[in-house]
Amino acid sequence: GGRTPHRASDAHLAPALTPTERSFVQGVLSHLPAVCALTLPTAASYARMCDGIWSGGTYAAWGTYNREAPLRACGPRGHVHFEAKCVDATAAPHLAVAALLAGGLSGVLDDAPLTVGDCAKAVVEMSEAERRALGLADAVRLPGTIAEAREALKGDAVMQRMLGEEFVEGYLGVNEVSGARVACGGRGMCADRRARPKTLERFMQGNDEKETVRKLIEYY
């Protein structure tokens, strides 16, 4: 039930969820760009951040049994659980879970009302009218690169407070340095960074688009 066990203002957006669950979902969605810095922590992670491949799409949204939403609700009323689609195998599980819990808990502590409705299809496929009806007129776009995700985390004071400023500062520093080393093949600073493809990106790149998508699905 949370602080407002019978909150009605946002009940129409998710009738199957309790007020606490709605606040948790809102907290995750509000901070999802920053969360991605921990759930999608490498340059290669963002090769799968696109629409149409069941990887969660590119907008902060949720949907019942919707593989094109980063938060996918599953199960009947009273037994709903959520799948976070914007997580891949390069993430440290404990850090990914901590980031999602931090975002969600911030919503619960603030008693945040849910502002986004249940998305039955990918946000990118919606008309302007459909987006407005679901509270997505100004839909939040998720990061397209690890650099954008790091910037989102740097600018999210709530996530820094929830995770600890010292941890966030250390994590961002290590993530940036390790990303640079991967880009340089582990040999320090690159003489020409553009000439050295990132190791994971090179591995995940197929001979054609079909093979690349197959690799993304198989390995992530």
C-alpha positions in Angstrom: 0.0 0.0 0.0 2.8 2.5 0.7 2.1 6.0 2.2 -1.2 6.4 0.2 -2.8 2.9 0.3 -5.8 4.1 -1.7 -4.3 6.7 -4.0 -6.8 7.2 -6.9 -5.1 9.9 -8.9 -3.1 7.5 -11.1 -5.0 4.2 -10.6 -6.5 4.5 -14.1 -3.0 4.2 -15.6 -2.3 0.8 -14.1 -5.4 -0.7 -12.4 -3.6 -4.0 -11.7 -0.8 -2.3 -9.7 -0.9 -1.1 -6.1 0.0 2.6 -5.2 3.4 1.4 -4.0 4.0 -0.5 -7.2 3.0 2.4 -9.3 5.4 4.7 -7.4 8.2 2.2 -7.8 7.6 2.0 -11.6 7.5 5.8 -11.8 10.8 6.0 -9.9 12.5 3.6 -12.2 11.2 5.4 -15.3 12.1 8.8 -14.0 15.7 7.8 -13.5 16.1 5.2 -16.3 18.6 7.2 -18.4 21.0 7.3 -15.3 20.2 3.6 -14.5 21.5 2.6 -17.9 25.0 3.6 -16.9 25.0 0.6 -14.7 22.7 -1.8 -16.5 24.2 -1.1 -20.0 27.8 -0.4 -18.9 29.9 -0.8 -22.1 30.0 0.7 -25.6 28.9 -2.6 -27.1 25.7 -2.5 -24.9 24.2 0.2 -27.0 24.3 -1.8 -30.2 21.1 -3.4 -29.0 19.5 -0.1 -27.9 17.2 0.1 -30.9 13.5 -0.5 -31.7 12.0 -3.6 -33.2 14.3 -6.3 -31.8 12.5 -7.0 -28.5 15.3 -5.4 -26.5 13.1 -2.8 -24.7 13.0 0.0 -27.2 14.5 3.5 -26.9 12.0 5.3 -24.7 11.4 5.3 -20.9 8.1 3.4 -20.8 6.4 0.3 -19.4 3.9 -2.1 -20.9 2.1 -5.3 -20.1 3.8 -8.2 -22.0 5.4 -5.6 -24.2 8.9 -6.6 -25.3 9.4 -3.1 -26.8 9.2 -1.4 -23.4 12.2 -1.3 -21.1 9.9 -2.3 -18.2 7.7 -5.2 -19.2 4.9 -6.1 -16.8 3.9 -9.8 -16.6 1.4 -11.8 -14.6 -2.2 -11.4 -13.4 -3.5 -8.8 -11.0 -2.0 -9.4 -7.5 1.0 -11.3 -9.0 2.5 -8.8 -11.4 6.2 -8.8 -11.8 8.5 -6.7 -14.0 11.3 -7.5 -16.4 13.9 -4.9 -17.0 14.8 -5.2 -20.7 17.5 -2.5 -20.6 20.1 -4.8 -19.0 22.7 -6.9 -20.7 25.3 -9.5 -19.8 28.1 -7.0 -19.5 26.5 -5.5 -16.4 27.6 -6.5 -12.9 24.3 -8.1 -11.6 24.6 -6.6 -8.1 25.1 -3.1 -9.6 22.3 -3.4 -12.1 19.9 -4.5 -9.4 21.1 -1.8 -7.0 20.5 0.9 -9.7 17.0 -0.4 -10.5 16.1 -0.6 -6.8 17.5 2.9 -6.1 15.4 4.4 -8.9 12.3 2.5 -7.8 12.8 3.2 -4.1 13.1 7.0 -4.7 9.7 6.9 -6.3 8.2 5.0 -3.3 9.8 7.4 -0.8 8.4 10.4 -2.7 5.0 8.7 -3.0 5.4 9.6 -6.7 2.2 9.1 -8.8 2.6 7.2 -12.0 2.5 9.5 -15.1 2.9 6.9 -17.9 0.2 4.6 -19.0 0.4 0.9 -20.1 2.1 0.8 -23.6 0.7 -1.9 -25.8 3.2 -1.2 -28.5 6.6 0.5 -29.1 6.6 4.2 -28.3 8.4 4.9 -31.6 5.3 3.5 -33.5 2.8 5.7 -31.7 1.1 8.7 -33.1 1.3 12.0 -31.3 -2.3 11.5 -30.0 -1.5 8.0 -28.7 1.6 9.4 -26.9 -0.4 12.2 -25.3 -3.1 9.7 -24.1 -0.4 7.7 -22.3 1.4 10.6 -20.8 4.3 10.4 -23.3 3.9 13.7 -25.1 7.4 14.5 -23.9 8.7 10.9 -23.8 12.2 10.5 -22.3 14.6 9.0 -24.8 17.1 6.5 -23.4 20.9 7.0 -23.9 22.2 5.9 -27.2 25.8 5.6 -26.0 27.6 4.8 -22.8 28.9 8.3 -22.8 25.4 9.7 -22.8 24.5 7.2 -20.0 27.4 8.4 -17.9 26.3 12.0 -18.4 22.8 11.1 -17.3 24.1 9.6 -14.1 26.4 12.6 -13.5 23.4 14.8 -13.7 21.0 12.8 -11.6 21.3 14.0 -8.0 18.7 11.6 -6.7 20.5 8.5 -8.1 23.8 9.8 -6.7 22.2 10.3 -3.3 20.5 6.8 -3.4 23.7 5.0 -4.5 26.2 7.2 -2.6 28.1 10.0 -4.2 31.5 8.4 -3.5 30.4 5.2 -5.2 29.0 7.0 -8.3 32.2 9.1 -8.7 34.4 6.0 -8.5 32.2 4.0 -10.8 32.0 6.7 -13.5 35.8 7.1 -13.3 36.5 3.4 -13.7 33.8 3.0 -16.4 35.3 5.8 -18.5 38.9 4.6 -18.2 38.0 0.9 -18.8 36.0 2.0 -21.9 39.0 3.9 -23.2 41.3 0.9 -22.6 38.9 -1.5 -24.5 38.8 1.0 -27.4 42.6 1.0 -27.4 43.0 -2.8 -27.2 44.3 -2.4 -23.6 47.4 -0.4 -24.6 46.8 2.9 -22.9 45.9 6.0 -24.9 45.2 5.5 -28.6 47.3 7.2 -31.2 44.1 7.3 -33.4 41.0 6.2 -31.5 38.9 6.2 -34.7 41.2 3.6 -36.3 40.8 1.1 -33.4 37.3 -0.5 -33.3 36.2 -1.5 -29.9 36.7 -5.2 -29.1 33.2 -6.0 -28.2 31.6 -4.0 -31.0 33.8 -5.8 -33.5 32.8 -9.2 -32.1 29.1 -8.3 -32.2 29.2 -7.0 -35.7 28.0 -9.6 -38.2 28.6 -9.9 -41.9 25.2 -8.4 -42.5 22.3 -6.8 -40.6 20.6 -10.2 -40.1 23.7 -11.8 -38.5 24.3 -8.8 -36.3 20.7 -9.0 -34.9 21.1 -12.7 -34.4 24.3 -12.2 -32.4 22.6 -9.5 -30.3 19.7 -11.8 -29.5 21.9 -14.8 -28.8 24.5 -13.1 -26.6 22.5 -10.4 -24.9 
